[in-house]
């Protein structure tokens, strides 16, 4: 009986740890996207000669970054 209880609680703990790791991974992916990928895309657009598209994108992203609260 104790073995069954231990097994059930261990499964519950493992499920919680998997859920937490998925949340942390998703958070890291979002941070990496905002820090590395978005500026790289804007720079690629600007260097490819599409400054008329890159500048409005930069303005919109800059305004969202300034006006959105830092902590959700």
VENWOHU-V830679 format. One record per run of one state. SS is the DSSP state (H for helix, E for strand, L for the rest). FROM is the first residue (numbers start at 1). LEN is the number of residues. If there is no record, write none. Layout:
SS:FROM:LEN  SS:FROM:LEN
This chain:
L:1:1  H:2:46  L:48:3  H:51:17  L:68:5
